[in-house]
Every structure is written in structure tokens, then in C-alpha cells.
């Protein structure tokens, strides 16, 4: 009876997981289908999953109507700079959080937790005023600063888990040999943290690449707008979407995030659970 009950429970779990995966995959699959449909099929009263006459016209029209390459270059610049700076800043801070139990580590941990509870809309006005005083409105560097600050809490949490997974005995042995704390961090701990650093950098990159709200508020010049903001230009003045080109552009904009997340998803899981390992 117990084996039969266990088997039924597991089958139910797999069925629920399958339904959840279908639920998550449905928007992306429909996006792909829409991107390759001609205008006639997009206006059909009986839509189909698979385009009857697949076409690349939507992709050509998307590039003709909007400066997607320039917007992608802006997004790439902001995301790469934000990821690099976030990792450089977060690595020593995460080391202190993981290795030293004190007021600083407690305050940093509290900041990580509290910062995740603030919605964007509550911080955008003071953030706008600060950047205005620094003359960083309508600047990619101002946007990079925002992305760095916004991604730091999760980067700290993630890297701290990797630091805790490094045996302290290795650092103690280096200290006995006369190495200072900076030398230990650079020569002993950092190489062991390489997988975590790469995963954290890629996560910060994906977060910045997909971000929309800050870019919409802080960037005014069309030449400096990022890809998520440019995608909104496919909406007409009355809110009517140019559906085919919008789907094609959105599909191209989604691909980098999907590829990178597929690469790092195992490392992200490892970083979140590494702190639970006791040596």
C-alpha cells in the first residue's frame, strides 16, 4: 500500500511539474510562432500554433522600423559594465560577510534582505534627484550605477554562499606561510570562487539586459535608449501593437537571456545552496 501511495504521489508531482512547465513555456512558444507568421495569419480569427506560411518579413520590418542594433549595443554596454563592477565590489564584501561574524556582516545581511522588499516605484524619485545632481540623467554611466546598486544585494548573497563553501583551513595555511588578508583573498580564495564569480557576473548581466523601468525613466535621448525601451516603440499612438515586428524583435531580445541562463542555472543553484555545506 505504501509503495502504491508513494508511486501515485510521485506521479502527481511529475504531472504538476509538467503542467507548470507548459504554463511557463506557453508565452515563449507563442512568441516564436507569432514572429514567423505573415500579416494575414496574425489577423486570422482562428490562430494556429504553427505558421502555415512561415516568413522572415517580420524580422526585416523590425530592423527597418527601429534601431535595434544600436539599442542592443547600449544594452550590452550597460549590462557588461554593471556586471563587471558588481562582481569587483561584491567579492571582498561577500568575503567579509562570510568569514567575519560582527556588526558589519549583520548589517550587510540585513541590507540584502531589506533591499529586496523595495519596489522600483518607491526609489525612482530620490534616485532621479541624486542622478540629476550628479549630472548623470540621460547617461549610460548613470544607468550602470543604478544597475550595480540594484544587483549588489543578490550578488553578495550568492558569493557569500560560495565563500562559505571554501574550507577555512586553506586560508589558515596561507596565513601561517605569511600571506596577508589581501594576498589570501587574491591568491587562495578568488581562484576557488571562479565558478561563483562567473555565475554572479552572468546573473547581473541578465538582470541589467532585461531591465526596463529605470532605463525608461533615466534615458531620454533615443540614441541612448536600451533594447527593452525600444521595443515599446512598436506600439502605436493609440496603443495598437505592430504585432509581427514586435514579436520578432522581442524574440531576438530574449535569446541572450535564455542562452546565458541555460549555461549558468546549475551554478546559480550551487551558489544558493553552497552556504549550507558544513566543513
MARPAVO-640463 format. One record per residue (C-alpha): x, y, z; residue in three letters. Coordinates in steps of 0.2 Angstrom, whole numbers, plus 2048, in hexadecimal, padded with zeros to 3 digits. Example, Ala and Ser with C-alpha at 12.3 -4.5 7.8 and 13.67 -1.06 7.14 Angstrom:
BEGIN
[[83E, 7EA, 827], 'ala']
[[844, 7FB, 824], 'ser']
END
This chain:
BEGIN
[[800, 800, 800], 'unk']
[[80E, 80C, 805], 'unk']
[[817, 809, 7F4], 'unk']
[[807, 80B, 7EA], 'unk']
[[804, 81C, 7F4], 'unk']
[[816, 821, 7F1], 'unk']
[[815, 81E, 7DF], 'unk']
[[804, 827, 7DD], 'unk']
[[80C, 836, 7E6], 'unk']
[[81B, 836, 7DB], 'unk']
[[810, 835, 7CC], 'unk']
[[806, 844, 7D2], 'unk']
[[815, 84E, 7D5], 'unk']
[[81C, 84B, 7C3], 'unk']
[[80B, 84F, 7BC], 'unk']
[[80A, 85F, 7C6], 'unk']
[[81C, 863, 7C0], 'unk']
[[818, 860, 7AE], 'unk']
[[809, 86B, 7AF], 'unk']
[[813, 879, 7B7], 'unk']
[[820, 877, 7A9], 'unk']
[[813, 878, 79C], 'unk']
[[80C, 888, 7A5], 'unk']
[[81D, 890, 7A5], 'unk']
[[822, 88B, 793], 'unk']
[[811, 890, 78B], 'unk']
[[815, 8A3, 789], 'unk']
[[826, 8A0, 781], 'unk']
[[820, 893, 775], 'unk']
[[812, 89E, 770], 'unk']
[[81E, 8AC, 76E], 'unk']
[[829, 8A2, 762], 'unk']
[[819, 89D, 758], 'unk']
[[814, 8AF, 757], 'unk']
[[825, 8B5, 751], 'unk']
[[824, 8A9, 742], 'unk']
[[812, 8AC, 73D], 'unk']
[[80D, 8B7, 72E], 'unk']
[[801, 8C6, 730], 'unk']
[[7F3, 8BC, 729], 'unk']
[[7F5, 8AE, 736], 'unk']
[[7F7, 8BB, 745], 'unk']
[[7E6, 8C2, 741], 'unk']
[[7DD, 8B1, 73F], 'unk']
[[7CF, 8AE, 74A], 'unk']
[[7D5, 89C, 74C], 'unk']
[[7E7, 89D, 751], 'unk']
[[7F2, 88D, 750], 'unk']
[[801, 888, 759], 'unk']
[[80C, 885, 74A], 'unk']
[[80D, 892, 73D], 'unk']
[[806, 88C, 72D], 'unk']
[[811, 896, 722], 'unk']
[[820, 89B, 72D], 'unk']
[[829, 8AB, 728], 'unk']
[[838, 8B6, 72D], 'unk']
[[82F, 8C6, 728], 'unk']
[[82B, 8CA, 73A], 'unk']
[[83E, 8CA, 73E], 'unk']
[[842, 8D5, 72F], 'unk']
[[834, 8E1, 734], 'unk']
[[83A, 8E2, 746], 'unk']
[[84C, 8E7, 741], 'unk']
[[845, 8F4, 734], 'unk']
[[839, 8FC, 741], 'unk']
[[844, 8FD, 750], 'unk']
[[857, 8FF, 754], 'unk']
[[858, 8EE, 75C], 'unk']
[[86B, 8EC, 75A], 'unk']
[[86F, 8FC, 762], 'unk']
[[863, 8F9, 770], 'unk']
[[86A, 8E7, 772], 'unk']
[[87C, 8EF, 773], 'unk']
[[876, 8FB, 781], 'unk']
[[86E, 8ED, 78A], 'unk']
[[87E, 8E3, 788], 'unk']
[[889, 8F1, 78E], 'unk']
[[87F, 8F4, 79E], 'unk']
[[87D, 8E2, 7A2], 'unk']
[[88F, 8DD, 7A0], 'unk']
[[895, 8EC, 7AA], 'unk']
[[888, 8E9, 7B8], 'unk']
[[88D, 8D7, 7B9], 'unk']
[[8A0, 8DA, 7BA], 'unk']
[[89E, 8E8, 7C7], 'unk']
[[892, 8DE, 7D1], 'unk']
[[89D, 8CF, 7D2], 'unk']
[[8AD, 8DA, 7D7], 'unk']
[[8A3, 8E3, 7E5], 'unk']
[[89A, 8D3, 7EB], 'unk']
[[8A8, 8C7, 7EC], 'unk']
[[8B2, 8CF, 7FB], 'unk']
[[8A1, 8D4, 804], 'unk']
[[89B, 8C2, 802], 'unk']
[[8AB, 8BC, 809], 'unk']
[[8A9, 8C7, 819], 'unk']
[[897, 8C1, 81B], 'unk']
[[89B, 8AF, 81A], 'unk']
[[8AB, 8AF, 824], 'unk']
[[8A8, 8BC, 832], 'unk']
[[899, 8BB, 83D], 'unk']
[[897, 8CD, 844], 'unk']
[[88C, 8DD, 842], 'unk']
[[892, 8E0, 831], 'unk']
[[88D, 8CF, 82A], 'unk']
[[87D, 8D0, 833], 'unk']
[[879, 8E1, 82C], 'unk']
[[87E, 8DB, 81B], 'unk']
[[873, 8CC, 81C], 'unk']
[[864, 8D7, 822], 'unk']
[[867, 8E2, 813], 'unk']
[[866, 8D4, 807], 'unk']
[[856, 8CE, 80E], 'unk']
[[84E, 8DF, 810], 'unk']
[[853, 8E6, 7FF], 'unk']
[[84A, 8D8, 7F6], 'unk']
[[839, 8DE, 7FE], 'unk']
[[83A, 8EF, 7F6], 'unk']
[[830, 8F1, 7E6], 'unk']
[[838, 8FB, 7D8], 'unk']
[[82A, 909, 7D9], 'unk']
[[82F, 90E, 7EB], 'unk']
[[841, 911, 7E7], 'unk']
[[840, 919, 7D5], 'unk']
[[83D, 92B, 7DB], 'unk']
[[84B, 92D, 7E7], 'unk']
[[856, 923, 7DB], 'unk']
[[852, 92F, 7CD], 'unk']
[[856, 93E, 7D8], 'unk']
[[867, 937, 7DD], 'unk']
[[86B, 933, 7CB], 'unk']
[[866, 944, 7C6], 'unk']
[[871, 94C, 7D3], 'unk']
[[87F, 942, 7CC], 'unk']
[[87B, 946, 7BA], 'unk']
[[878, 934, 7B6], 'unk']
[[866, 935, 7AF], 'unk']
[[865, 92F, 79D], 'unk']
[[876, 926, 79F], 'unk']
[[87B, 914, 79D], 'unk']
[[887, 916, 7AC], 'unk']
[[879, 91C, 7B7], 'unk']
[[86F, 90D, 7B2], 'unk']
[[87E, 901, 7B5], 'unk']
[[87F, 908, 7C7], 'unk']
[[86D, 905, 7CA], 'unk']
[[86F, 8F3, 7C3], 'unk']
[[87E, 8F0, 7CE], 'unk']
[[875, 8F6, 7DE], 'unk']
[[866, 8EC, 7DA], 'unk']
[[86F, 8DB, 7D6], 'unk']
[[87B, 8DC, 7E5], 'unk']
[[870, 8D5, 7F2], 'unk']
[[86D, 8C5, 7E9], 'unk']
[[87F, 8C4, 7E3], 'unk']
[[885, 8C5, 7F5], 'unk']
[[879, 8B8, 7FB], 'unk']
[[87E, 8AC, 7ED], 'unk']
[[891, 8AF, 7EF], 'unk']
[[890, 8AD, 802], 'unk']
[[889, 89C, 7FF], 'unk']
[[898, 897, 7F4], 'unk']
[[8A4, 89F, 801], 'unk']
[[89D, 894, 80F], 'unk']
[[8A0, 885, 804], 'unk']
[[8B3, 888, 803], 'unk']
[[8BB, 87F, 812], 'unk']
[[8C2, 88C, 81E], 'unk']
[[8D1, 880, 821], 'unk']
[[8D8, 885, 810], 'unk']
[[8D8, 898, 815], 'unk']
[[8E0, 893, 826], 'unk']
[[8EE, 88A, 81E], 'unk']
[[8F2, 899, 813], 'unk']
[[8F2, 8A4, 822], 'unk']
[[8FE, 899, 82B], 'unk']
[[909, 89B, 81B], 'unk']
[[909, 8AD, 81E], 'unk']
[[8FC, 8B3, 811], 'unk']
[[8F1, 8C2, 816], 'unk']
[[8DE, 8C3, 814], 'unk']
[[8DF, 8CB, 803], 'unk']
[[8EB, 8BF, 7FD], 'unk']
[[8E1, 8B0, 804], 'unk']
[[8D1, 8B7, 7FB], 'unk']
[[8DA, 8BA, 7EA], 'unk']
[[8E5, 8AB, 7EA], 'unk']
[[8DB, 89D, 7F4], 'unk']
[[8C9, 8A1, 7F5], 'unk']
[[8C5, 8AA, 7E4], 'unk']
[[8CB, 89C, 7D9], 'unk']
[[8C0, 890, 7E3], 'unk']
[[8B1, 89C, 7E1], 'unk']
[[8B3, 89D, 7CE], 'unk']
[[8A3, 893, 7CA], 'unk']
[[899, 89E, 7D6], 'unk']
[[8A1, 8AE, 7CF], 'unk']
[[89C, 8A9, 7BD], 'unk']
[[88B, 8A4, 7C2], 'unk']
[[888, 8B4, 7CC], 'unk']
[[88F, 8BF, 7BE], 'unk']
[[883, 8B6, 7B2], 'unk']
[[874, 8B8, 7BD], 'unk']
[[878, 8CB, 7BF], 'unk']
[[87A, 8CC, 7AC], 'unk']
[[869, 8C4, 7A9], 'unk']
[[860, 8CF, 7B6], 'unk']
[[867, 8DF, 7AE], 'unk']
[[864, 8D9, 79C], 'unk']
[[851, 8D6, 7A0], 'unk']
[[84E, 8E5, 7AB], 'unk']
[[841, 8F1, 7A4], 'unk']
[[83B, 8FE, 7B1], 'unk']
[[84B, 907, 7B6], 'unk']
[[850, 908, 7A4], 'unk']
[[83F, 90F, 79F], 'unk']
[[840, 91D, 7AC], 'unk']
[[853, 921, 7AC], 'unk']
[[856, 921, 799], 'unk']
[[84E, 92E, 78E], 'unk']
[[858, 92F, 77E], 'unk']
[[853, 922, 772], 'unk']
[[865, 91F, 76D], 'unk']
[[869, 919, 77F], 'unk']
[[859, 90E, 782], 'unk']
[[85B, 8FC, 786], 'unk']
[[853, 8ED, 77D], 'unk']
[[844, 8EA, 789], 'unk']
[[840, 8FD, 787], 'unk']
[[841, 8FC, 774], 'unk']
[[835, 8EE, 774], 'unk']
[[827, 8F9, 77A], 'unk']
[[829, 903, 76A], 'unk']
[[820, 8F6, 761], 'unk']
[[810, 8FB, 76A], 'unk']
[[806, 908, 760], 'unk']
[[800, 919, 767], 'unk']
[[7EF, 911, 76C], 'unk']
[[7F7, 902, 774], 'unk']
[[7F5, 8F6, 764], 'unk']
[[804, 8EB, 763], 'unk']
[[80D, 8E7, 753], 'unk']
[[80C, 8D5, 758], 'unk']
[[817, 8CC, 74B], 'unk']
[[826, 8D7, 74D], 'unk']
[[824, 8D9, 75F], 'unk']
[[824, 8C6, 762], 'unk']
[[833, 8C4, 756], 'unk']
[[83D, 8D2, 760], 'unk']
[[838, 8CB, 771], 'unk']
[[83D, 8B9, 76C], 'unk']
[[84F, 8C0, 767], 'unk']
[[850, 8CA, 777], 'unk']
[[84B, 8BA, 782], 'unk']
[[858, 8AF, 77A], 'unk']
[[868, 8B5, 783], 'unk']
[[85F, 8B3, 794], 'unk']
[[859, 8A2, 790], 'unk']
[[86A, 89C, 78A], 'unk']
[[873, 8A3, 799], 'unk']
[[867, 89D, 7A6], 'unk']
[[868, 88B, 79E], 'unk']
[[87B, 88C, 7A0], 'unk']
[[87B, 892, 7B2], 'unk']
[[86B, 88B, 7BA], 'unk']
[[874, 87D, 7C2], 'unk']
[[882, 888, 7C9], 'unk']
[[874, 894, 7D0], 'unk']
[[86C, 886, 7D9], 'unk']
[[87D, 880, 7E0], 'unk']
[[881, 892, 7E6], 'unk']
[[870, 893, 7F0], 'unk']
[[873, 883, 7F8], 'unk']
[[886, 883, 7FB], 'unk']
[[884, 88C, 80B], 'unk']
[[87B, 87E, 813], 'unk']
[[88A, 872, 811], 'unk']
[[893, 870, 821], 'unk']
[[8A6, 86C, 821], 'unk']
END
